[in-house]
């Protein structure tokens, strides 16, 4: 997926997404510090896909939410499949 970051860095985004909510704690106030900007579903090995996006200027991150069975279901972005980029 692609997300537009809103005032946070890629590392802060990773921390935000990797921190589980505490039982009984109130959810964070306000909207999340990022918004969905597009992407597509996972594909089987050997398949190919293309994606065309019309992104406005800003900071973004490309990441994979697919869980890794070899790592107790951790999403791939938590294992390093996360890359920040700037659109000018």
C-alpha positions as CSV (number, residue, x, y, z in Angstrom):
1,X,0.0,0.0,0.0
2,X,0.9,3.7,-0.3
3,X,0.2,6.1,2.5
4,X,0.6,9.9,2.6
5,X,2.4,10.9,5.9
6,X,1.0,13.9,7.7
7,X,3.7,15.5,9.8
8,X,5.5,12.2,10.8
9,X,8.5,10.4,9.5
10,X,8.6,6.9,8.1
11,X,10.1,5.6,11.4
12,X,7.3,7.3,13.4
13,X,4.7,5.7,11.1
14,X,6.3,2.3,11.6
15,X,6.2,2.8,15.4
16,X,2.6,4.0,15.3
17,X,1.5,0.9,13.3
18,X,3.6,-1.5,15.4
19,X,2.4,-0.4,18.8
20,X,-0.7,-2.4,19.9
21,X,-3.4,-0.6,21.7
22,X,-3.4,-1.0,25.5
23,X,-6.4,-2.8,27.0
24,X,-8.8,-0.2,28.4
25,X,-6.9,2.7,27.0
26,X,-8.7,5.4,25.0
27,X,-7.9,5.6,21.3
28,X,-5.5,8.4,20.2
29,X,-7.2,11.8,19.9
30,X,-7.8,13.2,16.4
31,X,-7.3,11.6,13.0
32,X,-4.4,9.3,12.3
33,X,-1.1,11.0,11.1
34,X,-1.4,9.4,7.7
35,X,-4.0,8.7,4.9
36,X,-4.4,6.0,2.4
37,X,-3.1,7.0,-1.1
38,X,-3.6,3.7,-3.0
39,X,-2.1,0.4,-3.7
40,X,-3.2,-3.1,-4.7
41,X,-3.7,-6.5,-3.2
42,X,-1.0,-9.2,-2.7
43,X,-0.3,-11.4,-5.7
44,X,0.8,-15.0,-6.1
45,X,4.4,-15.8,-7.0
46,X,5.0,-15.3,-10.7
47,X,2.3,-12.8,-11.2
48,X,2.9,-9.1,-12.2
49,X,0.9,-6.0,-11.7
50,X,1.1,-2.2,-12.5
51,X,-0.3,0.7,-10.5
52,X,-0.8,4.3,-11.7
53,X,-1.2,6.9,-9.0
54,X,-1.7,10.7,-9.2
55,X,0.0,11.8,-6.0
56,X,0.1,15.4,-4.8
57,X,3.4,16.8,-3.4
58,X,4.3,15.5,0.0
59,X,5.9,12.7,2.1
60,X,4.7,9.1,1.5
61,X,5.5,5.5,2.4
62,X,5.2,2.3,0.4
63,X,4.6,-0.8,2.6
64,X,3.3,-4.3,2.7
65,X,0.6,-5.4,5.1
66,X,0.8,-9.1,4.2
67,X,1.5,-11.2,7.4
68,X,4.6,-13.4,7.5
69,X,3.9,-16.9,8.7
70,X,7.7,-17.4,9.3
71,X,7.6,-14.4,11.8
72,X,4.5,-15.2,13.9
73,X,2.2,-13.3,11.5
74,X,4.1,-10.0,11.7
75,X,3.2,-7.8,8.8
76,X,6.0,-7.4,6.2
77,X,6.4,-3.7,6.9
78,X,7.4,-4.5,10.5
79,X,10.1,-6.7,9.0
80,X,11.5,-4.0,6.8
81,X,9.2,-3.9,3.7
82,X,8.7,-0.2,4.1
83,X,10.2,2.7,2.1
84,X,9.6,6.4,2.4
85,X,9.6,8.7,-0.6
86,X,8.9,12.3,-1.5
87,X,6.7,13.6,-4.3
88,X,7.7,17.1,-5.4
